[in-house]
Amino acid sequence: MIIILCLALTLPATLTVYTLGRRRRKRRRTMPAPMARAFPSRVLRELDEHLEDIARHEVRRIERDVERYLTGAVGYVVTTHGSPDGIALQLSDGRRLALVGVSRHNRQLLVLQTATDLLQPTQVHRDVFTYRLRLRGQAGTDIDVHARTIVLAV
């Protein structure tokens, strides 16, 4: 008798807990995100467009700074530091030029040429998806290195 009473009470209790949990999950799914509740979607779109515009201008500014530096009095490559995805060139004027996304062949070529010749970065050009950096040695040899990203550090 007690077993039947326990089973009779357990079944409705389990069903009630399941139903309440299901309602809570459904309500949580239909609630908008906190940012959507705070701002209308039009404002979020305008903010997103504004931030993308700022990011585009910042990338252009950084590219202009690198081009301006490379067309001026730039030092020659003193040492090279390899990494799994690229190479860093330590320049004689104290700056560091990091090239990310450089092929293994170009990394080996840079290391060998740096050991035999004084290479100096002379030009950078942006292709569609990559940058092309031209290094000129004192012997007159030119090396074109394609990199996904170029970073100039002080």
Secondary structure, DSSP 8 states (H G I E B T S, - for coil): -HHHHHHHHHHHHHHHHHHHHHHHHHHHHHS--HHHHHS-HHHHHHHHHHHHHHHHHHHHHHHHHHHHHHHSS---EEEEEE-SSEEEEEETTS-EEEEES--HHHHHHHHHHHHHS-EEEEEEEE-SS-EEEEEEETTS-EEEEEESEEEEE-
